[in-house]
């Protein structure tokens, strides 16, 4: 299921749907980061999630899996968590 959501995340309606599930501050930060990169929010979000999938270290994957296993909607929770991490000060 996560793969399906990731594959569709660059579609504006899918990305908009995910953004509505995020804390408004996080969604706003994603919109600002996308604008600063001269990208649509959908392209920015899809790229950020794909970057995580391809390059995250074992520690981040473990953290993500710990969060996701407690969720009623693991795919959405995974994407929400990744996008939150993208804009968080780490």
LODRENFI-228964 format. One record per residue: residue in three letters; x, y, z of N, C-alpha, C, O, CB in turn. Coordinates in steps of 0.1 Angstrom, whole numbers, plus 5000, padded with zeros to 4 digits. Last residue first. Glycine has a CB too. Example, Ala and Ser with C-alpha at 12.3 -4.5 7.8 and 13.67 -1.06 7.14 Angstrom:
ser512849785071513749895071512950005079513450115080514149945057/ala513249435078512349555078513249675078514249675085511349555090/
***
This chain:
unk516251925124516851805130518251835133518951745138516751685120/unk513252075120514652115123515251985130514751945141514752235132/unk511051945096511451965110512952005110513751955102511251835118/unk510451885070510352025074510852055088511052165092508952075072/unk510751605069511351685059511451835063512451905061510551675046/unk509151505090510551505092511251595081512251655085511151365090/unk506651535076506951615089508451615091508951725095506251555101/unk507051345056506851485053507151575065507651685064505451515047/unk507151115072508251155064508251295060509251365061508351065051/unk504551115084505751115092506951165084507751255088506050985098/unk502951095061502751205070504051225078504551335080501551185079/unk503750845051503950965043503851085052504651175051502950965032/unk502950675073504350675069504650805061505650875063504650555060/unk500250725074501050765085502450765081503250855086500850665097/unk499450615049499250755052500150805063500750905062497750785055/unk500150345055500750415043500650565045501550635044499950375031/unk498650265079500150275078500750355067501750425069500650135078/unk496150345095496450365080497950375079498450495078495650495075/unk496250295122495150235114495350245099494750165092493850295119/unk499550235136498550315129497450235123497650115119499250395118/unk501650115147500550145157499450215149498450265156501150235168/unk503550095127502849965132501749995142500949905144503949875139/unk504550355124503550295114502850175120501650155117504250265101/unk506450385144505350475143504250405135503050415139505750605137/unk508350185137507750185151506450275151505450235157508750245161/unk509050265112508250135113507650135127506550075129509250015111/unk510450495118509250505110508450375112507150385113509650525095/unk512650395133511750495139510350495131509350495137512350635139/unk513750235113513250175125512250265132511250225137514450145134/unk514550435094513550325090512950265103511750235103514150225081/unk516450575109515150635105514150535101512950555104515450735093/unk518350365112517750425124516450495120515450485127518750525130/unk519150305086518450205093517750265105516650225109519350095098/unk518650605065519450505072518550415081517350435082520550575081/unk517250685033517150685048518050575054518150465049515750665053/unk517250675005518450705012518450705028519450735034518850845008/unk514750604993516050564987517250574996518250504994516250634974/unk512850715010512850575007514150525002514650415005511650544997/unk513650985008513650915021513750765018514650695024512450945030/unk513051034981514451054986514650985000515650915002514751204989/unk510351004981511150904974512650914978513350814979511050934959/unk509551224997509251085001510150984994510650895000507751054999/unk510451434981510951414994510751275000511651215006510251515004/unk508951394957510451384957511051364971511951284973511051514951/unk506351434967506751304961508251284961508751184964506251294946/unk506651704975506251594984506651464979507251384986504751604987/unk507251834950508151844962507851734972508851664976507951974969/unk504951764935506351724930507351724942508151634944506851814919/unk502951894950502951754947504251694943504751594948501851724936/unk503752154950503752084963503751934960504451864967502552124972/unk505952234923504552214929504752144942505652074944503652144919/unk508852444927508252314924506752324929506352404938508952194931/unk510852624935510152644922509452514918509552474906511052694912/unk511752614960512352524951511752534937512152454928512352374956/unk509952774973511352814972512152734963513152784957511952804986/unk507652614970507752744963509152784962509552834951506852844970/unk508352404988508052374974508252504966508852504955506652314972/unk508452555012509652485007509552454992510452464984509952355015/unk505752635014506852735013508152675007508752734999507152795027/unk504552385017504152475006505252575003505552604992502852545008/unk505652295041505852215028505552305016506352305006505052095028/unk504652485058506052475056506452405043507352435036506752405068/unk501952415056502452545052503852555049504352615040502052655063/unk501952165068501552185054502052315048502452325037499952175053/unk502752235094503652145085503252165071504152175062503451995090/unk500552385102501952445101502852365093503652425085502452455116/unk498452205101498452315091499852385091500252435080497452415095/unk499251865101499151985109499252105100500152105091500251985121/unk497751675074498851725082498451845091497551915088500051765073/unk495651625058495751545070496851585079496951535090495951405066/unk496051785036494951815045494951735058494251775067493651795038/unk498151655023498451785030497251815040497551875050498651895020/unk496751445011497651415022497951545030497951535042499051365016/unk495351594992494651505002495551475014495051485025494051384996/unk497351694976496451784984495751714995495551765006495451854974/unk498351454965499251534974498351634983498651654995500251614966/unk496151384950496651294960497451374970497251364982497451184954/unk495951604932494851574941495251474952494751494964493651504933/unk498551604919498051714927496951674937496951724948497651824919/unk500651324920499351374915498851484924498751464936498351254913/unk502751234934503051344925501751394918501851494911504151314915/unk501751004947501951134955502251254946501951364950503051114965/unk501650764936500550854932500750994939500051084936499250804937/unk503750624947503650634932502650734928502750794917503250494926/unk503050634974504250704969504150724954504550834949505550624973/unk500750464973500650604977501850684973501650794968500550614993/unk502050224965500950284957500750434961500750514952499550204960/unk503750174987504250194973503250264964503650344956504750064967/unk502050135008502850245008503350274994503450394990504050235018/unk500849885000500050005000500950135000500550224993499150005012/
***
